[in-house]
C-alpha cells in the first residue's frame, strides 16, 4: 500500500510538471498581438494548464497522506481534463489544417486568401458580428506602424518575411499594382479591378487594409501559425499525461487490492 501510494505521488509530481509547459504555451499564445484582439481565444490553454496543476496537487496530497477520497477525486478529474485536452487538440488541429497562404513572385512574404481557411475560423472570428471590434483593436495596435521603423526602401520591404497579419492588413494586395512609398503608404494602383480589396485600401493609418478580406485572412494565418506551434506542446504533454494516468490507475487499483487482501487476512485470523 505504501509503495503504491509513493508511486502515485511521484506520478502526480510528473503530471504537475507537465502542467508547466501547457501554462507557458498558453501564456505565449495570449501575449501575441492578434490574440489580444480575440479575447475568448486568449486563455483556454492557460486555464487547462492551471486545472492540470491543481488536480495534480490534489492527487499528490491524496497519495502522500493516504487519502483515498482525494485519490478518487483526482482520478475522475484528471480523466475529464485529459478528455478536454484531447478535444481541444483535435479541434485546434482540424481548424488550423487548411492554409490560406500563396506565394507572390518577387516577394519574401506570402499573401493570404480568406476562402482557403477553415469555415469554422471564418465564422467565429471574421464574421460581421465580430470583425468590428477586432478591426478597431488591430488599428489601435502597433502591428503596422512599427513597419515604418524597420524598412526604408522598397527592396528591403519586398524581401522581408512579414507575418501573415502584417502582409494582409498593413499593405494592399500585390495584384492591385500599388506603388510603394513606405510600408503603410501606397499610391497609384494600376489594376484596381483585380481584387475587391484594391478599392478598400486607404493610406489613412486608421484605415489601411483593416476592412479587407486580406486582413481577415492574415489574422487567421497568424492564428493558424501560432496554434500549430502550441499543438506540438499539447501533443507531447497529453501523451505523457495519459501514460501517467494509466500507471496511476494501476497503482491505485493495486493499493485497493492490497488493502482488501489485508482486511481479508485480518478477518480470517
N, C-alpha and C positions, 0 to 999 in steps of 0.2 A: 504493500500500500504506500509506504514512504517512498520507495523507488519510483512508482508510477506518478506520484504527486510531484516529485522532483523533476521528472521528465516533462510533465505538463507545464510546470513553472518555467522550465528552460524554453520550451516551445512558445510559450506566451511572450517570453522576452524576445524571441526571434520575431514573432508577429508584431510586437511593439516596434522593433527596429524597422520592420517593413513599412510601418505607417509613416516613417520619416521621409523616404523618397516620394511617397504619394503626396504628402503635405507640401514638400519642396516643389514638386512638379505643378501642383495646383497654384501655389503662390507665384511661381514663374509665369504661369498662364494668365493669372489675374493681373499681373503687373504690365502686361502688354497693352499699348495704347488702344488697339482696336477693341480689346475685351473690356476696357474701361467704359466703352460706349454701349456695351451689351451686358447689362447688369446681371441678368439671370444666368448668363453663361460664365460668370467670373469665378464663382466659388464652389460649384458642386464637387470638384476633385478635392479641394481643401476640406470640405465637410466630411467627405468619405474617409479621408486620411485621419481626421480627428476622431471619427467614430471608431475606426480600427484601433487607434491608440487607446481610447477609453475602454473598449471591450477587452483588449489585450491586458490592460491593467487589472480589470475585474477577474479575468482568468488567472492571472499571476497571483493575485491575493487569495483567490479561492484555492489554488493548488498549494501555495506555500503554507497557508494556515489551515489546510484540510477542511475547507468549507464546501461541502458537496452541493449545496444550493447555488452558490456563486458559480461553481463549475458548470452546473446545468444551464444557468442563465448565459454564461459565456458561450457554450456550445451552440445554443439556439441563436443568440445574437450574431455570432461570427458566421454561422451558416447564412443568415439573412444578408449580412454585409458582403459576403463572397458572391452571393447571387446578384446583389445590386451592382457590385463592381463588374461582374460579367456582363450584365445588361448594359451598363454604361460603356464598357469596352466594345461590345458588339455594335451598339448604336453609333459610337464615335467612328468605328471602322467603316461601317456601311455608308454613313452620310458623308464621310470625307474621301471615299474612294474615287468618285468622279473628279477629274481635274480639268478646270476650265481654261488652262493656260495654252497659249500658242506662241510660237517663235515669230519674231519680227526681223526680217533681213536687215543686217547692218546695225542692229541694236544689241546691247549687252543684257537688256531686260526683256522679259516676256510681257505680253498683254493678255487680257482675260475676257472671256465671253460668259455672260450670266447664264445662258441657256445650258451650258455644259456642266453646271454644278448640280448637286443633288436638289431635287424638288423640295425635300424636307427643309434644307437650309434656306432655300429661296423663300419658302412660305413662312418660315418662323423668324427670319432675320430681315429680309429685304422687302417684305410686303409693305403696302402703303400705310398700314396701321403702325408699323414700327419705324419706317425709314425716316420720318420727320425728326424724331428725337435723335436717332443715330447720326443723321446728316448734320444736325446742329452741333452735336458733340464732336464730330470729326472736324468741323470748321473751327471750333474753338481750340483744337489740339495743335501741337507743334509739328505734326507729321509732314505737312507740305512746306511751311515757312523755313524749316531748317535746311531744306534742299538748296536754298539760295546761298547759304554759307558754305556748302560743300562743293558746289560745282560753279565754275566760272564760264568756261567755253562750252560750245555745243558738243564738241568732240568728247570732252570729259563726261558730259551728261549722257550722251548716246552710248558710251561704253560702260556706263555704270550698271551695277546689279541692283536695281531698285527692288524694294519689297513689293508684293502684289498691290498693297493699298496705295503705295506711292505711285506705282505705274498707272493704276486705274483712276485715282482721284486728283492727282496733282498736275496732270498734263492731259491734253486731248489725245484721242487715238491717232496713231501714226498715219492711218489711211486717210485722214482728213487733209493732210498736206499743210499743216500749220508751220509757220516759220519760227524757229527758236529765237527768243530774245533773252530769256533767262528761264530757270526751271519752272517758274509759275506764270510766265508771261509769254504768250504765243500769238502771232499775228498773221494776217493774210492767208487764210486757208485756200487751197486750190481745188478741193473736192468735198464740198460740204454735204453733198447728197449721198456720199458713200456710206454714212452711218448716222443714225439719228442723234448720236452724241455730239456730232460735229457742230450742230447748231445750238447745242446746250452749253458748250464750253464758254466760260466767261473769265476774263482776266481779273475780275474783282476777287481779292483774296478770300472773301467770304462766300464766293460762288464756285470758282474754278470748275471742276467736274463733279462736284458733290451730288448733283442731281442726275448724273449719268448712270446708265446701266453698267458702264465700265468701272465706275467707282464701287457699285454694289458687288460686282464680280471680284474686284480687287480685295474688298473686305472679306468675302468668302474665301478667296485664295489665301489670305493671311490666316484666317481661322483654320483652314484645312492644313496648312503648313505647320502651325503650332500644335494642333491636336494630333497630327501624325507623330510628332516627336514625343508627346505625352503618352501616346498609345504604347510605345516601346517600354516605357517605365511601368505602365499599368500591366502589361502582359507579364513582365518578369515578376512583379510583386504578387499578382494574382496566382501565378503558378506556385510561388513559394508559400503563399497563404493557404492554398488548397493542400499542399504537401504537409504543412504544419498542422492544419486542421484534422486531416485524416489520422496522423500519428497521435494527436491529442485525443481523438475519439477512441483509438485503440487503447491508449494509456488509461483513459477514464473507465472504459469497459473492463479492462484488466483489474483496475482498482476495485470496481464494484464486485467483480467475480471473487477476488481475494477476500473481500470483506464478508461476502455471503458464505464463502467456504469457512472462514474463521468462526462466524456465528454458528454455522452448522456443527463444527467440531466442538465448540463450547457447549452447544445443546446436547450433543451426543455424549460428551463427557458427563 
